[in-house]
Amino acid sequence: MKRLKTEFLRRVIGGILLVSLIAIGLSSPMQKYISIPKEITLFEGQEYEVAQFLPVTANVQSNKETMETNQKDDSVSIKAVDHGKDDLVLELAGLPIKKVDVNVLKDFRVMPGGQSIGVKLNTVGVLVVGHHQVQTIEGKVSPGEEAGIKIGDIITEINGKPIEKMADVGPFVQKSGETGKPMNIVIKRESEKVKTKLEPKKDQHENSYKLGLYIRDSAAGIGTMTFYHPETRKYGALGHVISDMDTKKPIVVEDGQIVRSTVTSIEKGANGDPGEKLARFSSDRKVIGNITRNSPYGIFGELHNNDLKNGILDKPMPIALSHQVKEGPAKILTVVENDEVNLFDIEIVSTIPQKFPATKGMVIKVTDPKLLEKTGGIVQGMSGSPIIQDGKVIGAVTHVFVNDPSSGYGVHIEWMLNEAGINIYEESRQKAS
C-alpha cells in the first residue's frame, strides 16, 4: 500500500513538473527569447531590434566597432556601423543567456528597373522543336525521328563541324543527300552528349533533301527589367527561366540581346487565363545590353551603359535580404501602357526566409485598383517587375496563379544578384578573415 502511494505521488509531481515546463515554454517571455535569431545579417546603416519586451542587456564581444547597441528598459536594438563580423551577447541579471552572430555587409545598392524590354536569345547549336514526315518514293518517313533525335535536343555538331545557326545545317544536308553518306550528328540532350547518324531523304514534291525535323536557332519575347548594378552594369530581368514555346524546356543560351520595348495593349487576366502584355520592340531596335545567362531566376548580362532610367526611382536603392522581407504592403514598378513605368500597390501575403536560393520565396497579391482594372492582376510580360518595400528592392514578380490572376509568386532579390555574378557577401568575408 505504501509503495502504491509513493508511486502515485511520484506521478503527480511528474505531471506538475511537465505542466510547469510546458507553461514556461508557452509563456510570452520564453517565446520572445526563442524567437531571437542565432545569426543576424545587416547592411551598413541598417538597424535591427534584437529583443523586445525582455529585460536583457547586450554586450559586443570585441572592439571592432561593427555595430552600436541601443538599450532601453525592455528592449535591445543594434545599428550596423562598419562591415565585418562580431558577436552580441545577451545577458539577464548579469548572466549570459544567448549569443547572436552579427554579420554586417558593406552598403550595397542597385538601380530598380520596371522598364519593358524585348528579349532576343540565340541558342547553343540549333534546337529541335518537332518532327515532320518527308514524302519519299518509298513513302512517308521522318529521318530525324528514325535517327533517335528527340524534341528538345540541340544539334551542336555535324561531321565534326560546330553548328551555330540554322543556315549552317543546309549545306551538310544537301551534300549528304547527293553522296548518300549519312551525317555524323552530335546532340546535347540535357546533361548528356549523344552521337547518331542521320541520312536525309529526298522530298518528291519539292525535289530537295530534308531531315524531317523542325529546328530553331533563336527565340524572342518581352519581359521586365528588375535591376542593374551601376558599378558593374550587371543586370537581372524576368525572374524566371525562358523556355522554348514548343519543347517547354529551358533555352540553352549561346548569347542574346535586350532592347527597349513598348507595350501596345493588355489582354486582361481572368480565372484560368493569366492575361498578357502585348508589346513591340522599339522602332530603332537599339540593343541596350547582352544576355549571357538564362537561369531559373531570370536572364542576366551587362548593359552597354548606365543610362537606363525608369523616370520614378532613378537613384540607387538598398536591398533587403530574404529574412528582412516582411508581410504587408509593398509596391511594384512596371509598364502597362507605352513605355511609362508606374508604381502600383501590392501586398506581401507570405515570405520565406531562405538560406539557400529558391525561385518562389514570396506570395504576393495585387491590391492597386488601377492595376486590377487595367490588367486583372499579374499578366505575362510583367515577370521581372521589381518589388519595393520600405524603400528597398526586395525581389521581383515571377509567376501568376492561374486560378487567381491577382496573386502570384515573387523571388527574393539576393538570389537574382547571385545569378548575376554579384557577391554581396564578399567584402565582409575578406575583412573578417
Salt bridges, closest charged atoms under 4 A:
GLU7 OE1 - ARG10 NH1 3.49
GLU7 OE2 - ARG11 NE 3.62
GLU44 OE2 - HIS83 ND1 2.88
ASP82 OD1 - HIS83 ND1 3.28
ASP82 OD2 - LYS431 NZ 2.67
ASP87 OD1 - LYS99 NZ 3.88
ASP101 OD1 - LYS99 NZ 3.00
ASP107 OD2 - ARG109 NE 3.10
ASP153 OD2 - ARG189 NH2 2.74
ASP168 OD1 - LYS165 NZ 3.34
ASP203 OD2 - LYS210 NZ 3.68
GLU206 OE1 - LYS210 NZ 2.79
GLU231 OE1 - HIS229 NE2 3.06
ASP244 OD1 - ARG216 NH2 2.40
ASP246 OD2 - ARG216 NH2 2.93
GLU337 OE1 - LYS374 NZ 4.00
ASP345 OD1 - LYS331 NZ 2.42
ASP390 OD2 - LYS326 NZ 3.00
ASP404 OD2 - LYS365 NZ 3.69
GLU419 OE1 - ARG293 NH2 3.00
GLU427 OE1 - LYS106 NZ 3.30
